Amino acid sequence: MTGLLLGIFVYVSVQLVIGWWVSRYIKTEIDYLLAGRQLGYVLGTFTIFATWFGSESVIGASGAIYSGGLAGGTADPFGFGLCLVLMGFVFAAPLWKRKLTTLADLFRERFSSGVEKLAVFMMIPSTLMWAAAQIRAFGQVLTASSSLELEIAIAIAATIVIVYTVLGGLLAVAYTDLLQGIVLIFGLVALFFLVLFNTPDIAGIWSSIDPDRLTLRQPPGTSLLDRIDIWAIPLCGSVVAHELVARVIATRSPEVAKRSSIAAGSMYLGFGMIPAFIGLVGLHLVPGLEDGELIVPIMAQIYMPTVLYIIFAGALVSAILSTVDSALLVASSLVSHNIIVKSRPDMAESRKVGWARIFVVFFGILAWFIATNAEGVYDLVVDAAAFGTAGIFTIVTFGLFTKIGGKFSAGATLLTAMSVWLSATYIFDLSWAFLLSLFCSIGVYLAVAFIERFIVNRL
């Protein structure tokens, strides 16, 4: 195990060195937050793929499928993969053409500075939950690779992630994403074939899987609204996630933004089938796991030679680093760019970058606290995708593609979405809380837009 930990340490150290080397070329806020808007097809595709294909796609999804069958992976990999395709076909080019630094800039330009600030404070919690999910997954990899307790492993993971993020910025991550994506894909494909060819009677094991575990249909008794909600969270909630938007608007043209998103989504759906396969057969090969999210690390330990396992574990760790790097950058950019910098427009570029790095540390510590108090990676990811994002999705869609509504519509929609989701989730324990908040958001937006147009504007 000492050799494995040493291998992971070396792999992470390489990422830190690359981050430090590239950070020397960071001169402006755009360099740090958006990689200078210079990402081409290859870097654009792999940075979107690597950001999205993180711990939840390997650790969380395989664990959910291990416990609940293929239906447990409805959101991931299927929903989140289709989310990237939806981004490419619908949102990528219009968002890029706005020349935004953060998604909150759209709300200031389209609605008002008040809506911008309100959106900032609503987007940060979901971003922190997303970062916490990655940190927790990093900790689980360390736990599976050593005798470390999960809490200690999470603390180590958080420290590494914070240092890595402060150093690199998006420009460094874009370069490391290419390497990380290739190595992770290689590792997953290798694990798939090792399990396939080194497991006695794998065909018999597959045929013995309960047919109910091989369908996306939810368990009997699941209502239609619940079924829609399960798909709506990753599709509508995550397509406006700032982690994704930041990568899209960091590309060098609207065409690159569109095609890179579609390509990344296709890769996500394809390679996401491997953790799903591991989760399905893992129940028979490694039965009785108390924590299903450990199935991929354990299967890799069982089937992979030591050297290959070290490479695979390092690739998984670096993919987690890539995802959490983006999440912490997003949280930092929302506060530093949309709150601090906007209050002092004459601030020097070096000061802007400095503020962004300070908030990376601050939000990294908060994400660590959330990670130590969460039940699992998959739950964190789903909550992150649902937390207030129905309102964000509504005002982004209306703001980008229509002239309907103004600042009152947007503000009322954001407050309604958050209030409905929180009350439906934590007070009424409603299983389709996100869908309800989405319906209410659209209704409130249109109703207030009507009032704005025909009543307020006539006063």
Secondary structure, DSSP 4 states (H G I P E B T S, - for coil): -HHHHHHHHHHHHHHHHHHHHHHTT--SHHHHHHGGG-B-HHHHHHHHHHHHSSHIIIIIHHHHHHHH-GGGGIIIIIIHHHHHHHIIIIIHHHHHHTT-SSHHHHHHHHT-HHHHHHHHHHHHHHHHHHHHHHHHHHHHHHHHTSS--HHHHHHHHHHHHHHHHHHHHHHHHHHHHHHHHHHHHHHHHHHHHHHHHHSTTHHHHHHTS-GGGG--PPPTT--HHHHHHHHHIIIIIHTT-HHHHHHHHTBSSHHHHHHHHHHHHHHHHHHTHHHHHHHHHHHHHSTT-SSGGGHHHHHHHHHS-HHHHHHHHHHHHHHHHHHHHHHHHHHHHHHIIIIIIHH-TT--HHHHHHHHHHHHHHHHHHHHHHHHT-S-HHHHHHHHHHSSHHHHHHHHHHHHH-----HHHHHHHHHHHHHHHHHHHHTS--TTHHHHHHHHHHHHHHHHHHHHHHTGGG-
